[in-house]
Amino acid sequence: MDIEILKSKKVAELREIAKTLKIENYSKLKKSELIQAISEPKGQGDKQSSESAQKQEAKPKKDAKLKQEPELKQDDELKKEAAEKQGPETEEEAVRKEGPELKQDNAQKQEPDTEQDAAQKQEVDSKKKTVPKTPVVVDNNVKDTTASDIGSTASNSEEQAKKTADRPEVEGILEIAEGGFGFLRFHNFLTSDKDIYVSPSQIRRFNLKTGDKIKGITRRPNEGEKFGALLYVITVNSDEPGVAIRRPDFDDLTPIFPNQRITLESGMTELSMRLIDLVAPIGKGQRGLIVAPPKAGKTVLLKKVANSIEKMYPEIEMIVLLVDERPEEVTDMQRSIAGEVIYSTFDELPQNHVKVAEMVLARAQRLVEHGRDVVILLDSITRLARAYNLVIPPTGRTLSGGLDPGALHKPKKFFGAARKMEEGGSITILATALVETGSRMDDMIFEEFKGTGNMELHLDRKLSEKRIFPAINLNKSGTRREDLLMSQDELEAVWTMRRAMANIGTQEVTEHIIDQLAHTKTNADFIKIIKKTKLEV
């Protein structure tokens, strides 16, 4: 090896080279001796090194003592230079030397990029902590460990509470806008500051539609945002989200005649409900029209029907829709029934009436797609048609009373949605229609809807003026295909009753039937009496 190259190297490097060449006593040799030992052949180097070692041993002890200190200092300096040159050999040595700084850097690098990663990491860590690989050894430090565990549990509960507050769980009715996105509505199906934004991707993924009741986890609105956002969908119409993805469309379901009866009779005191069961029975999917003049007791009758259905059929979804009604009637209805009351009072704009009605219809259709039974009590369809008459663009034609023919399409669509589905589920609508109000438009609306329903219940003003309640005109009231809802004994008894009362005035008929019902506990007892006596008046 070239001597000039060796002279340019440091002592530590020369000793490493000597180590690889297996030169004896290389750690005791000086730089010049190392250079000479490395440059010479192996035999001569070994010989010279042995001779130099013997010379050093033969020196007096005094010289050894005098030279000991400078040699030690030189060795220390060489070791420092070698350490600076080579650095730590392993990562463990680096961790021991630089410990806290490296650990801190690693901690900063391992921080999760997103909140989802943090949640997953926290879940994995908790699983690792809860499943120890080694058995737990009980020692004297149990009390300290328990205290620390309690502290960590308390901190975790606080973090969980904070996270729950930042991610509240809500439930609302979805309304999809024209842009493909939607909002969850909470109060009366109308817009408010508490609405929750639903992204188009979530709507497409879960096949969501207007009227779906969505329960999910949301986040608070960020700075510059007006509404919160839906993060996670828990249920759709009280079912798993997968059910909503596979559900059929409402228009693809098959409508049939109502064949499952809704019995309103719930006690001896409710004579009006017993009379409706006999004269105009109601089935699941019925499209009923309650024709009533003002002050005939239609609102009270609707309230009793709602209470009876809630008592006898708690599984049926009940929605009471009040359109263009008085505010005090809304309050009375809300306090009288336990079902959902959706309203738009007469001091609201016609656009508000229309929007509320369309949201109720969409809500009922979504429930039927999930196989549920829904009952809608509408008061009144006449005022709903009036609202549409003001909202729609004019068609250029006008019927008698100032009614636009195009204004009847949407109310008919609402009323026509009542049907019994062959695949399961039903929408039952009982709507009131106003007559004898002195308005030609109201009479036209009633005439247009007269042939669309399959059940009619007429209230008589003369009976109400005489305070005969329920003021039901028995001769005009009835249900189409009532044979699908009533037993043979009931049919024969009702036909007998109608034949006997055909030539008698309306007031006498109603008074006599109400008197007979008051003397019997149930309709079954009343039917037995009719079969025996043939209802002689």
Secondary structure by P-SEA (a helix, b strand, c coil): ccaaaaaaccaaaaaaaaaaacccccccccaaaaaaaaaccaaaaaaaaaaaaaaaaaccaaaaaaaaaaaaaaaaaaaaaaaaacccccaaaaaaaccaaaaaaaaaaaccccaaaaaaaaaaaaaaaaccccccccccaaaaaaaaaaaaaaaaaaaaaaaaaacccbbbbbbbccccbbbbbcccccccccbbbbcaaaaaaacccccccccbbbbcccccccbbbbccccccccccaaaaaaccccccbbbbcccccccccccccaaaaaaaacccccccccccccccccccaaaaaaaaaaaaaaaacccbbbbbbbccccaaaaaaaaaccccbbbbbcccccaaaaaaaaaaaaaaaaaaaaabbbbbbbbccaaaaaaaaaacccccccccccccccccaaaaaaaaacccccccbbbbbbbbbbbcccccaaaaaaaaaacccccbbbbbbaaaaaacccccccccccccccccccccaaaaaaaaaaaaaaccccaaaaaaaaaaaaaacccaaaaaaaaaaccccc
